Structure formats: C-alpha cells, structure tokens
C-alpha cells in the first residue's frame, strides 16, 4: 500500500463512522516503543487488561478533551508515571474499529482507533521498566499473544506505516525508535503548559529543548510551521546553538536583526552589501552577555567558536517581509546565490575555512580550527 493510499484509506474509513450528536467516539491508543536489548528489532508496550487479552495502553476520549489531558489519564493512572515524564510525538492516521471487537461502556457501535506515538523522559523509562506486570512484544509476536481485533488492526496499521517509511521518496511518519523526547515534543509540552497570553520560558526549558535537537528553537515566526510556534507580526524570535549550520546572508529593508549571546563565544563577520573588496569585511567577537545589531542590507556570517553555547535572535521588519529565503524585497532572507551582487563580492580569506566547516554536521567539524580563528 502506498503512502497516499494509506492516508486516503484511513480518511475514508474514519468518515464512514456514524456520529452521535456531531461527536465521534474516539479511543486513544499509546504506542510506546523500545529497541530490544540485543539491538535486533523493536518492542512495543502492551499492558494486561482484567478479563481480557493484552492491549496497547488505551482510554476513551471525553467530550472536547485535548490529547494531553487524555494521555495523562493513561500515563499517570494506568502506568503510574510522573506527570512530566511522557510526551506525545506522532499522531498516526486513525482507523475505524473492528465490528467483531469487544465493546466498552460509553462507546458507540462504531468508533475511531487513534494511535499516538509516545516518548518518555529518562525518569519515565526508569519508572516504566520497574513495572514487571507489563509486556514487551515485537509486532510479529503480538498476534500470538492476543486475538483482539482492534489490537491486531493497529499492528497491521503500524506495519504498513513502517513499510512506507522506508520506501525512497515517501515522507516519514513514524521513523526509527526515539530513545528520548524530540525537540518538537518538548517544545509542544512547554507550549501546552503556557497556552495563554503570557508565556514563561525558563532557562532549563530552553536548554532541554535545544539539547534535544540540531536546529534553532523558533518561538515566533512570520509563517508558523510547527504546533508550538506563534506568529510574529513584524518580528521573529528564536534561540540557537553551535549545532546549527550557518551561512552568509542579509535581510532586506526595513529588517533589523539582533543577536544576544547567553553562553559560549560567537563571531560575526559583516559588511554593507554595496561595499566591494574582500578586506572590507569586519569581525566582531561576542562573549556571554554581549549583543550585536545588524541593519538591513548588511551581509553577515555568524558562527560559534565553542562547541557549547546558546544565544537568542530577534528580527523586526515592521511591514517588511520576514518569511522565506530568496530575492531581496521578496523574501525575508537572501543568501549569496540569490544576491544580485554575488559576483562582485569576495569573502575575507579568514572566513573561507570556517564557512566550509559550518556546512558540515556538528560532529564532523574541526573545532580546533574553528576555535583558532578568533585568535587571528
């Protein structure tokens, strides 16, 4: 089954479900995975059900209930985990229930099966693995342990998703086992806990989110593309680390970009777009507590000399463009290949080896070479 067929089939089946007072009955199933001890294969958590065969941890959604609230009922109640130790990751395509499956009080004859991938913090895993009443089976082993039609339908569904994940060109839905919560899951949890007009962001949260990922933590963007982001009208706000790749770029009028360094050491090379000659580039070194402002139409390249550190970036453009990468005046950011004066712009010789290193992934960079660049 192709990826598109998988989604269309899920949508079609779900829409066949009869509604009661415009509200569908939905059962949330938690998909918790771990790599087997011998590193060969993936195991899935099932829990015992009184008088029934093993099941993925599950609960019926209550009216107007959000995912986090429903999930908490399973994880803190059935699995006895601490409140802040579990994170919803991927919401998988829903299925309609199997008619021959057992029924539960309060459920319609027809209802949705809603599987969601869950990850756990280190403490969550420690708590879970102390529970000896739980079962860990591979997808191939589960049919021998239970004949419950809904559970078997979810197993087949997961197998189809995994099969599609590994086909070249297909978008990845589930992907490899996540040993800890992803950057997005941590950020989404923070956003859920701060979902009103005032949002507090503590240092520990910033560090936790940044350490879990390999890119910037973008809280305000012109065009939100992740669930935890809010739209910034005329401004953007993000945190970044040495893990990010860096490039030479500029912003069109009337944008102003401001960098603030919290930890580590950061270098910014810069020059006006219209100035010519490799030696017109200037270098500024920023240490913790330092800030630097970059006006519109100023080419700049920033990089970390330290493997650890983090900073914040604010961009403001009034009614100007902030979203996208492309031509000046059309997009919020313009890189060298999109710049109309690229052929009349040479880089300072000291920039070239650093630019090369920052096109590599974090682990492959020559940090000794990068660190020495600030001493020149």
HUKA-V241947 format. One record per pair of residues at least 4 apart in sequence whose C-alpha atoms are under 8 Angstrom apart, sorted by sequence separation. I is the first residue (numbers start at 0). J is the second residue. D is the distance in whole Angstrom. If there is no record, write none. Layout:
# HUKA-V241947
I_J_D / I_J_D
This chain:
# HUKA-V241947
0_4_6 / 1_5_6 / 2_6_6 / 3_7_6 / 4_8_6 / 5_9_6 / 6_10_6 / 7_11_6 / 8_12_6 / 9_13_6 / 10_14_6 / 11_15_7 / 12_16_7 / 18_22_6 / 19_23_6 / 34_38_6 / 35_39_6 / 47_51_7 / 48_52_6 / 60_64_6 / 64_68_7 / 65_69_6 / 66_70_6 / 67_71_6 / 68_72_7 / 69_73_7 / 70_74_6 / 71_75_6 / 72_76_5 / 73_77_5 / 74_78_5 / 75_79_5 / 76_80_8 / 80_84_7 / 96_100_7 / 102_106_7 / 106_110_7 / 119_123_5 / 120_124_6 / 121_125_6 / 122_126_6 / 123_127_6 / 124_128_6 / 125_129_7 / 126_130_7 / 136_140_6 / 137_141_6 / 138_142_8 / 140_144_7 / 141_145_6 / 142_146_6 / 146_150_8 / 147_151_6 / 148_152_6 / 149_153_6 / 150_154_6 / 151_155_6 / 152_156_6 / 153_157_6 / 154_158_6 / 155_159_6 / 156_160_6 / 157_161_6 / 158_162_6 / 159_163_6 / 160_164_6 / 161_165_7 / 162_166_7 / 165_169_8 / 177_181_7 / 180_184_6 / 181_185_6 / 182_186_6 / 183_187_6 / 184_188_6 / 185_189_6 / 186_190_6 / 187_191_6 / 188_192_6 / 189_193_6 / 190_194_6 / 193_197_7 / 194_198_7 / 200_204_7 / 201_205_6 / 202_206_6 / 203_207_6 / 204_208_6 / 205_209_6 / 206_210_6 / 207_211_6 / 208_212_7 / 209_213_7 / 219_223_8 / 224_228_7 / 231_235_5 / 239_243_7 / 250_254_6 / 260_264_7 / 270_274_7 / 275_279_7 / 285_289_5 / 293_297_7 / 316_320_7 / 325_329_7 / 326_330_6 / 327_331_8 / 333_337_6 / 334_338_6 / 337_341_8 / 340_344_7 / 346_350_7 / 347_351_7 / 349_353_8 / 350_354_6 / 351_355_6 / 352_356_6 / 353_357_6 / 354_358_7 / 355_359_7 / 357_361_8 / 359_363_6 / 360_364_7 / 365_369_6 / 366_370_6 / 367_371_6 / 368_372_7 / 369_373_8 / 370_374_8 / 371_375_7 / 0_5_6 / 18_23_5 / 34_39_7 / 35_40_6 / 47_52_7 / 48_53_6 / 64_69_7 / 71_76_7 / 72_77_7 / 73_78_7 / 74_79_6 / 75_80_5 / 80_85_8 / 119_124_6 / 136_141_6 / 145_150_8 / 146_151_7 / 164_169_6 / 180_185_6 / 193_198_5 / 200_205_7 / 209_214_7 / 223_228_6 / 231_236_8 / 250_255_8 / 260_265_7 / 274_279_7 / 285_290_7 / 303_308_8 / 316_321_7 / 325_330_5 / 327_332_7 / 333_338_6 / 336_341_7 / 346_351_7 / 359_364_6 / 17_23_7 / 18_24_8 / 34_40_6 / 35_41_6 / 47_53_5 / 48_54_7 / 74_80_6 / 75_81_6 / 102_108_8 / 145_151_8 / 163_169_7 / 164_170_7 / 165_171_8 / 193_199_7 / 209_215_7 / 223_229_6 / 285_291_8 / 324_330_5 / 325_331_7 / 326_332_8 / 327_333_6 / 335_341_6 / 16_23_8 / 34_41_5 / 35_42_6 / 46_53_5 / 47_54_7 / 74_81_8 / 75_82_6 / 164_171_5 / 209_216_7 / 223_230_6 / 323_330_5 / 324_331_6 / 325_332_6 / 326_333_6 / 357_364_7 / 33_41_6 / 34_42_6 / 45_53_6 / 46_54_6 / 61_69_8 / 74_82_8 / 163_171_8 / 164_172_6 / 208_216_7 / 220_228_7 / 222_230_6 / 320_328_7 / 322_330_6 / 323_331_5 / 324_332_5 / 325_333_5 / 356_364_5 / 32_41_7 / 33_42_5 / 45_54_5 / 46_55_6 / 60_69_6 / 142_151_7 / 164_173_7 / 218_227_7 / 219_228_6 / 220_229_7 / 221_230_5 / 270_279_7 / 320_329_7 / 321_330_7 / 322_331_5 / 323_332_6 / 324_333_6 / 325_334_7 / 356_365_7 / 32_42_6 / 33_43_7 / 45_55_5 / 46_56_6 / 59_69_8 / 98_108_8 / 141_151_8 / 164_174_6 / 218_228_5 / 219_229_5 / 220_230_5 / 221_231_5 / 270_280_5 / 320_330_6 / 321_331_4 / 322_332_7 / 324_334_7 / 32_43_5 / 44_55_6 / 45_56_6 / 58_69_7 / 71_82_7 / 74_85_7 / 98_109_7 / 217_228_7 / 218_229_6 / 219_230_5 / 220_231_5 / 221_232_6 / 269_280_5 / 270_281_6 / 320_331_5 / 321_332_7 / 326_337_6 / 327_338_7 / 31_43_6 / 32_44_6 / 44_56_8 / 58_70_8 / 160_172_7 / 161_173_7 / 219_231_5 / 221_233_7 / 268_280_6 / 269_281_5 / 319_331_8 / 325_337_6 / 326_338_7 / 30_43_7 / 31_44_6 / 96_109_6 / 141_154_8 / 160_173_7 / 161_174_7 / 221_234_7 / 268_281_5 / 269_282_7 / 356_369_8 / 30_44_7 / 58_72_8 / 95_109_7 / 96_110_6 / 220_234_7 / 221_235_7 / 268_282_4 / 58_73_7 / 95_110_6 / 96_111_6 / 189_204_8 / 219_234_7 / 220_235_5 / 267_282_6 / 268_283_6 / 353_368_8 / 57_73_7 / 95_111_5 / 96_112_6 / 138_154_6 / 219_235_5 / 220_236_7 / 266_282_7 / 267_283_5 / 353_369_6 / 56_73_7 / 94_111_6 / 95_112_6 / 218_235_8 / 219_236_5 / 266_283_6 / 267_284_7 / 93_111_6 / 94_112_5 / 218_236_6 / 219_237_7 / 266_284_5 / 267_285_8 / 93_112_6 / 94_113_7 / 217_236_6 / 218_237_6 / 265_284_6 / 266_285_6 / 353_372_8 / 67_87_8 / 93_113_5 / 138_158_8 / 217_237_4 / 264_284_7 / 265_285_5 / 56_77_8 / 92_113_7 / 93_114_7 / 216_237_5 / 217_238_6 / 264_285_6 / 265_286_7 / 91_113_7 / 92_114_7 / 185_207_8 / 186_208_6 / 215_237_7 / 216_238_5 / 264_286_5 / 90_113_8 / 91_114_6 / 185_208_6 / 215_238_6 / 216_239_6 / 263_286_6 / 264_287_7 / 349_372_7 / 90_114_7 / 91_115_6 / 215_239_4 / 262_286_7 / 263_287_6 / 272_296_6 / 30_55_7 / 90_115_5 / 91_116_7 / 183_208_8 / 214_239_7 / 215_240_7 / 260_285_7 / 261_286_8 / 262_287_5 / 271_296_6 / 272_297_5 / 29_55_6 / 30_56_8 / 89_115_6 / 90_116_6 / 182_208_5 / 214_240_7 / 260_286_6 / 261_287_5 / 262_288_8 / 271_297_4 / 272_298_6 / 28_55_6 / 29_56_5 / 88_115_7 / 89_116_5 / 182_209_7 / 260_287_5 / 261_288_6 / 270_297_6 / 271_298_6 / 28_56_6 / 29_57_6 / 87_115_7 / 88_116_5 / 89_117_7 / 182_210_8 / 214_242_6 / 215_243_7 / 260_288_6 / 261_289_8 / 269_297_7 / 270_298_5 / 28_57_4 / 87_116_6 / 88_117_6 / 182_211_5 / 209_238_8 / 213_242_5 / 214_243_5 / 259_288_7 / 260_289_6 / 269_298_5 / 270_299_7 / 27_57_5 / 28_58_7 / 87_117_5 / 88_118_7 / 181_211_6 / 182_212_5 / 209_239_7 / 213_243_6 / 259_289_6 / 260_290_6 / 269_299_4 / 26_57_7 / 27_58_5 / 86_117_6 / 87_118_7 / 180_211_7 / 181_212_7 / 209_240_7 / 259_290_4 / 268_299_5 / 269_300_7 / 26_58_6 / 27_59_6 / 85_117_7 / 86_118_5 / 258_290_6 / 259_291_7 / 267_299_7 / 268_300_5 / 26_59_4 / 27_60_7 / 85_118_6 / 86_119_6 / 205_238_8 / 257_290_7 / 258_291_5 / 267_300_6 / 268_301_6 / 25_59_6 / 26_60_6 / 85_119_4 / 257_291_6 / 258_292_6 / 267_301_4 / 24_59_7 / 25_60_6 / 84_119_6 / 85_120_6 / 257_292_4 / 266_301_6 / 267_302_7 / 24_60_7 / 84_120_5 / 191_227_8 / 256_292_6 / 257_293_6 / 265_301_7 / 266_302_5 / 84_121_8 / 112_149_8 / 190_227_5 / 255_292_7 / 256_293_5 / 265_302_6 / 266_303_6 / 84_122_7 / 85_123_7 / 255_293_6 / 256_294_7 / 265_303_4 / 266_304_7 / 84_123_5 / 114_153_8 / 187_226_7 / 255_294_5 / 256_295_8 / 264_303_6 / 265_304_6 / 22_62_8 / 187_227_5 / 254_294_7 / 255_295_6 / 263_303_7 / 264_304_6 / 265_305_8 / 29_70_8 / 112_153_8 / 186_227_6 / 254_295_5 / 263_304_8 / 264_305_6 / 27_69_8 / 81_123_7 / 183_225_8 / 253_295_6 / 263_305_6 / 27_70_8 / 80_123_6 / 252_295_5 / 263_306_8 / 183_227_8 / 251_295_5 / 252_296_7 / 263_307_6 / 264_308_7 / 250_295_5 / 251_296_6 / 262_307_8 / 263_308_4 / 80_126_6 / 101_147_8 / 249_295_7 / 250_296_6 / 262_308_4 / 263_309_7 / 59_106_8 / 79_126_8 / 80_127_7 / 100_147_6 / 249_296_6 / 250_297_7 / 261_308_7 / 262_309_5 / 100_148_5 / 249_297_6 / 261_309_6 / 262_310_7 / 78_127_7 / 99_148_7 / 100_149_6 / 249_298_5 / 260_309_6 / 261_310_5 / 248_298_5 / 249_299_6 / 260_310_4 / 261_311_8 / 97_148_6 / 247_298_7 / 248_299_6 / 259_310_5 / 260_311_7 / 97_149_6 / 247_299_5 / 248_300_7 / 258_310_7 / 259_311_5 / 96_149_6 / 247_300_5 / 258_311_6 / 259_312_6 / 246_300_6 / 247_301_8 / 258_312_5 / 97_152_8 / 245_300_7 / 246_301_8 / 257_312_6 / 258_313_7 / 302_357_8 / 245_301_7 / 256_312_7 / 257_313_5 / 116_173_8 / 245_302_7 / 256_313_6 / 257_314_6 / 121_179_7 / 256_314_4 / 94_153_8 / 118_177_7 / 119_178_8 / 120_179_6 / 255_314_6 / 256_315_7 / 118_178_7 / 119_179_6 / 120_180_6 / 254_314_7 / 255_315_5 / 306_366_7 / 118_179_6 / 119_180_6 / 241_302_7 / 254_315_5 / 255_316_6 / 305_366_7 / 118_180_5 / 241_303_6 / 254_316_4 / 304_366_7 / 240_303_8 / 253_316_5 / 254_317_7 / 241_305_7 / 252_316_7 / 253_317_7 / 241_306_6 / 254_319_7 / 304_369_6 / 305_370_7 / 241_307_6 / 253_319_6 / 254_320_8 / 280_346_8 / 303_369_8 / 304_370_5 / 240_307_7 / 241_308_7 / 252_319_7 / 254_321_8 / 277_344_7 / 280_347_6 / 240_308_6 / 241_309_7 / 275_343_7 / 276_344_7 / 277_345_5 / 278_346_8 / 279_347_8 / 304_372_8 / 240_309_4 / 251_320_8 / 275_344_6 / 276_345_6 / 277_346_5 / 278_347_6 / 304_373_7 / 239_309_6 / 240_310_7 / 275_345_8 / 277_347_5 / 238_309_7 / 239_310_6 / 277_348_8 / 238_310_6 / 239_311_6 / 238_311_4 / 239_312_8 / 237_311_6 / 238_312_6 / 236_311_7 / 237_312_5 / 236_312_6 / 237_313_7 / 251_327_5 / 252_328_7 / 235_312_8 / 236_313_5 / 250_327_7 / 251_328_6 / 235_313_6 / 236_314_7 / 16_95_7 / 234_313_7 / 235_314_5 / 13_93_7 / 234_314_5 / 235_315_7 / 251_331_7 / 13_94_6 / 53_134_8 / 91_172_8 / 234_315_4 / 250_331_6 / 251_332_7 / 10_92_8 / 12_94_6 / 13_95_5 / 24_106_6 / 91_173_8 / 233_315_6 / 234_316_6 / 250_332_5 / 251_333_8 / 268_350_8 / 9_92_6 / 10_93_8 / 12_95_6 / 24_107_6 / 89_172_7 / 233_316_5 / 234_317_7 / 249_332_6 / 250_333_6 / 9_93_6 / 26_110_7 / 28_112_7 / 30_114_6 / 89_173_7 / 233_317_5 / 248_332_7 / 249_333_5 / 9_94_6 / 24_109_8 / 25_110_6 / 26_111_6 / 27_112_7 / 28_113_6 / 29_114_6 / 30_115_6 / 31_116_6 / 32_117_8 / 47_132_7 / 232_317_8 / 233_318_6 / 248_333_5 / 249_334_7 / 6_92_7 / 24_110_5 / 25_111_5 / 26_112_5 / 27_113_5 / 28_114_5 / 29_115_5 / 30_116_5 / 31_117_5 / 32_118_8 / 46_132_7 / 47_133_7 / 233_319_7 / 235_321_8 / 248_334_4 / 23_110_7 / 24_111_6 / 25_112_6 / 26_113_6 / 27_114_6 / 28_115_6 / 29_116_6 / 30_117_6 / 31_118_7 / 46_133_5 / 47_134_8 / 233_320_8 / 234_321_7 / 247_334_6 / 248_335_6 / 23_111_8 / 25_113_7 / 27_115_7 / 29_117_6 / 45_133_6 / 46_134_6 / 233_321_7 / 246_334_7 / 247_335_6 / 44_133_7 / 45_134_5 / 284_373_7 / 44_134_6 / 45_135_6 / 44_135_5 / 45_136_8 / 53_144_7 / 17_109_6 / 43_135_5 / 44_136_7 / 52_144_8 / 53_145_6 / 88_180_8 / 16_109_6 / 17_110_8 / 42_135_5 / 43_136_5 / 52_145_6 / 88_181_8 / 16_110_6 / 42_136_5 / 43_137_6 / 52_146_8 / 86_180_7 / 16_111_8 / 42_137_4 / 43_138_7 / 52_147_7 / 55_150_7 / 85_180_8 / 88_183_8 / 41_137_6 / 42_138_7 / 54_150_7 / 88_184_6 / 40_137_7 / 41_138_8 / 87_184_6 / 13_111_7 / 86_184_6 / 86_185_7 / 221_321_6 / 222_322_6 / 221_322_5 / 86_188_7 / 220_322_8 / 266_373_8 / 246_354_7 / 245_354_8 / 246_357_8 / 245_357_6 / 244_357_5 / 245_358_7 / 244_358_6 / 244_359_7 / 244_360_7 / 244_361_8 / 242_360_8 / 243_361_8 / 242_361_5 / 241_361_7 / 41_176_8 / 34_176_7 / 33_176_6 / 32_176_6 / 33_177_8 / 32_177_8 / 33_178_7 / 5_159_8 / 5_160_8 / 2_160_8 / 0_159_7 / 2_163_6 / 1_163_7 / 0_163_8 / 2_169_7 / 2_170_8
